[in-house]
Amino acid sequence: MSDVSDAARRRYWIEQMEAAWAYMKAIESYPVRECGERIVPLPAAAEEAGVEVCFSATRTARGCKRIHRLREGLLPAFLSAARDMNRRGWVLKVEDGYRTRHIQKYLSHRRVIFDAILRQVTWELGGRRPGPAHMLRRVTALVATKPKIGTHMSGSALDISVLRRGSGVELDRGGPYLTLSEATPMTSPFVSRGARRNREAISALMAAHGFHAYPYEFWHYSSGDAYAETLTGTRLPARYGPVDLDLRSGRVTPIEDPLRLLNDTRDIQSAIACALRRAV
């Protein structure tokens, strides 16, 4: 990679991460009128509907099982999007759905995620070790550090991959799920033409069923939350906000302190120290 190319990639990374930070700040003040709708399991619904969908079986933060659930009102749109993918010879793979406070807090502490962000930010700073405040800024942009800005906690967001039906080969989007680099933003110029076309085709399909692409991650789609309302410019209050979930009943309770940090600079400082020890 030439110096010019490296410089261009670094500028793009910084511009996109700062834009993501500003977007998160805007989401903090966006109005929400929580509708109280239940959050329901997706695997059973897909099986009952006869739609081919895959669900990630890998564990998430602190070894927790992934919660493949979505708001009940979004279920018809989810199934129609998945069915549309089947018609195209694709299979929707749900990587992640609803997240609890515990999962959202510790997701950024996962080695594979935190270490990747730390490497990227160290590269951004020309090899200098980032301070906790700067690192928190980047973690916020890529993982979300408050319930209000992490729409997985609203039960309205999905992280997805797309597979070829029959072979199970993943469509090329410029990297697998949770690629954390200058290729991460949806419209990154640092992916192949084929990957860009796949991203565009998947996003168009998802949008046709009411799920809108988060601009700074090529795998994240949501509907009915603050992200979706800002992206579509409706100016309507979001109907889905951050909630705690009763897994048995599917009932939700709005989080009373949605702007409270799940991770602060002390948490990030500790995580940096752990990552540096692992790198020795």
C-alpha positions in Angstrom: 0.0 0.0 0.0 1.4 3.4 -1.0 1.8 6.3 1.3 -0.9 8.2 -0.7 -3.3 5.3 -0.4 -2.7 4.9 3.3 -3.2 8.6 3.8 -6.5 8.5 1.8 -7.7 5.6 3.8 -6.8 7.3 7.1 -8.6 10.5 6.1 -11.7 8.6 5.1 -11.7 6.6 8.4 -11.4 9.8 10.5 -14.1 11.6 8.4 -16.5 8.7 8.7 -15.9 8.1 12.4 -16.4 11.8 13.2 -19.6 11.7 11.1 -20.8 8.7 13.0 -20.1 10.4 16.4 -22.1 13.4 15.3 -24.9 11.1 14.2 -25.0 9.5 17.6 -25.2 12.9 19.3 -28.2 13.7 17.1 -29.8 10.4 18.0 -29.5 11.3 21.7 -32.0 14.1 21.3 -34.3 12.5 18.8 -37.9 12.1 20.3 -39.2 8.7 21.1 -42.8 7.7 21.9 -42.4 4.1 23.1 -45.3 2.1 21.9 -44.8 -0.8 24.3 -44.9 -3.5 21.6 -43.6 -6.9 22.5 -40.3 -8.3 21.3 -40.8 -11.8 19.7 -38.5 -14.7 18.6 -37.6 -14.8 14.9 -36.5 -18.5 14.4 -39.9 -19.9 15.2 -41.7 -17.3 13.1 -39.5 -18.1 10.1 -40.0 -21.8 10.5 -43.8 -21.4 10.8 -43.9 -19.2 7.7 -41.7 -21.6 5.7 -39.1 -19.0 5.0 -35.4 -20.0 4.8 -33.4 -17.9 7.3 -30.2 -18.6 9.1 -29.4 -17.5 12.6 -25.9 -17.1 14.0 -25.1 -19.6 16.7 -22.0 -17.9 18.0 -21.9 -16.5 21.5 -21.8 -12.7 22.1 -20.5 -10.6 25.0 -19.5 -12.6 28.1 -20.5 -15.8 26.5 -24.2 -14.8 26.3 -26.5 -16.4 23.7 -27.6 -14.1 20.9 -31.2 -13.0 21.2 -32.7 -13.3 17.8 -35.8 -11.2 18.5 -37.5 -8.2 17.0 -40.5 -6.1 17.7 -43.8 -7.9 16.9 -44.9 -5.2 14.5 -41.8 -5.7 12.4 -42.3 -9.4 12.0 -44.3 -9.3 8.7 -41.7 -7.0 7.1 -38.9 -9.3 8.3 -40.6 -12.3 6.9 -41.3 -10.6 3.6 -37.7 -9.4 3.3 -36.4 -12.9 4.0 -38.9 -14.4 1.5 -37.8 -11.9 -1.1 -34.2 -12.9 -0.6 -35.1 -16.6 -1.1 -36.7 -15.7 -4.4 -33.4 -14.1 -5.5 -31.5 -17.2 -4.5 -30.3 -15.7 -1.2 -30.7 -16.6 2.4 -30.9 -13.9 5.1 -28.6 -14.7 8.0 -29.4 -12.9 11.2 -26.2 -12.2 13.0 -27.7 -10.2 15.9 -31.1 -8.9 17.1 -32.2 -7.5 20.5 -29.4 -6.8 23.1 -29.8 -6.5 26.8 -27.9 -3.7 28.7 -25.4 -6.4 29.8 -24.7 -7.5 26.3 -24.5 -4.0 24.9 -22.1 -2.9 27.6 -19.7 -5.8 27.3 -19.9 -6.2 23.5 -17.2 -3.5 23.1 -15.0 -5.4 25.6 -14.9 -8.5 23.4 -11.3 -9.1 22.4 -12.0 -9.5 18.7 -13.9 -6.2 18.7 -12.0 -4.0 21.1 -8.6 -5.1 19.8 -9.7 -4.4 16.2 -10.8 -0.9 17.1 -7.7 -0.2 19.1 -5.5 -1.3 16.1 -7.5 0.9 13.8 -7.3 3.9 16.1 -3.6 3.4 16.7 -3.1 3.4 12.9 -5.3 6.5 12.7 -3.0 8.3 15.2 0.1 7.3 13.3 1.2 4.6 15.8 0.5 6.6 19.0 -1.6 5.0 21.7 -5.0 6.6 22.0 -6.3 8.1 25.2 -9.5 6.7 26.7 -11.6 9.7 25.7 -10.6 9.3 22.0 -11.1 5.6 22.2 -14.5 6.0 23.8 -15.5 8.3 20.9 -14.6 5.5 18.3 -16.2 2.7 20.4 -19.4 4.9 20.6 -19.5 5.2 16.8 -19.0 1.5 16.2 -20.7 -0.3 19.1 -22.8 2.4 20.9 -22.2 3.2 24.6 -25.7 4.4 25.6 -29.1 2.6 25.4 -30.6 5.4 23.4 -28.1 5.2 20.6 -27.8 1.5 20.5 -31.0 0.5 18.6 -30.4 -3.2 19.1 -31.7 -2.4 22.7 -34.9 -1.1 21.1 -35.6 -4.5 19.5 -35.8 -2.7 16.1 -32.4 -3.5 14.6 -30.8 -6.4 12.9 -27.2 -7.1 12.0 -27.2 -9.3 8.9 -25.2 -11.3 6.4 -26.5 -12.8 3.2 -25.7 -16.3 1.9 -26.2 -17.9 -1.5 -29.1 -20.3 -1.3 -28.0 -23.9 -1.7 -24.2 -23.4 -1.4 -24.3 -21.3 1.8 -21.5 -19.1 0.5 -21.6 -15.6 1.8 -22.2 -12.7 -0.6 -19.1 -10.5 -0.8 -19.7 -7.2 0.9 -16.0 -6.3 1.2 -15.5 -8.3 4.4 -17.4 -10.5 6.8 -19.7 -9.3 9.6 -17.9 -7.1 12.1 -15.2 -6.0 9.7 -13.9 -2.9 11.6 -11.8 -0.8 9.2 -12.2 1.8 6.5 -14.3 -0.8 4.6 -16.9 -0.7 7.4 -19.1 2.3 6.3 -21.8 1.3 3.9 -20.6 3.5 1.0 -16.9 2.9 1.5 -14.8 3.4 -1.7 -12.3 0.8 -0.4 -14.2 -2.3 -1.4 -14.5 -3.9 -4.8 -17.2 -3.0 -7.4 -18.9 -6.4 -6.8 -19.0 -5.8 -3.0 -20.4 -2.4 -3.5 -23.1 -3.7 -5.8 -24.0 -6.4 -3.3 -24.3 -3.8 -0.5 -26.5 -1.6 -2.7 -28.7 -4.6 -3.7 -29.2 -5.8 -0.2 -29.9 -2.3 1.1 -32.4 -1.7 -1.6 -34.2 -4.9 -0.8 -34.2 -4.2 2.9 -35.5 -0.7 2.4 -38.3 -2.0 0.2 -39.5 -3.8 3.3 -39.0 -0.9 5.7 -35.5 -1.6 7.1 -33.0 1.2 6.6 -29.2 0.9 6.4 -27.1 2.5 9.1 -24.6 4.5 7.0 -21.5 3.6 9.1 -21.8 -0.2 9.2 -22.6 -2.3 6.2 -24.5 -4.9 8.2 -26.9 -2.9 10.4 -30.6 -2.3 9.4 -33.5 -1.0 11.5 -37.1 0.1 11.4 -39.3 2.3 13.5 -36.5 3.6 15.7 -34.6 6.9 15.9 -32.1 5.7 13.2 -34.9 4.9 10.7 -36.8 8.1 11.3 -33.7 10.3 10.9 -32.5 8.4 7.8 -35.9 8.7 6.1 -36.4 12.3 7.3 -39.9 11.7 8.5 -39.4 14.0 11.6 -41.9 11.7 13.4 -41.1 10.4 16.9 -39.6 6.9 16.9 -42.1 4.4 18.1 -39.4 2.0 19.4 -37.0 3.1 22.1 -34.5 1.3 24.4 -36.2 -1.2 26.6 -35.6 -4.0 29.1 -37.1 -7.3 28.0 -38.9 -10.1 29.9 -37.7 -13.0 27.8 -40.6 -15.3 29.0 -43.4 -13.0 28.0 -41.8 -10.7 25.4 -43.1 -7.7 27.3 -40.9 -4.6 27.4 -40.2 -1.8 30.0 -38.7 1.5 28.8 -35.3 2.2 30.2 -35.5 5.1 32.5 -32.0 6.4 31.9 -31.4 5.9 28.2 -28.6 8.4 28.0 -26.5 6.9 30.8 -23.2 5.6 29.7 -22.8 1.8 29.6 -19.1 2.3 29.3 -17.1 5.3 30.6 -13.5 6.4 30.1 -12.4 4.3 33.1 -13.9 1.2 31.5 -12.1 2.1 28.3 -8.8 2.8 30.0 -9.0 -0.6 31.6 -9.8 -2.3 28.3 -6.9 -0.6 26.6 -4.5 -1.8 29.3 -5.8 -5.4 28.9 -5.5 -5.2 25.1 -1.9 -3.9 25.4 -1.0 -6.8 27.7 -2.5 -9.3 25.3 -0.4 -7.8 22.5 2.9 -8.2 24.4 
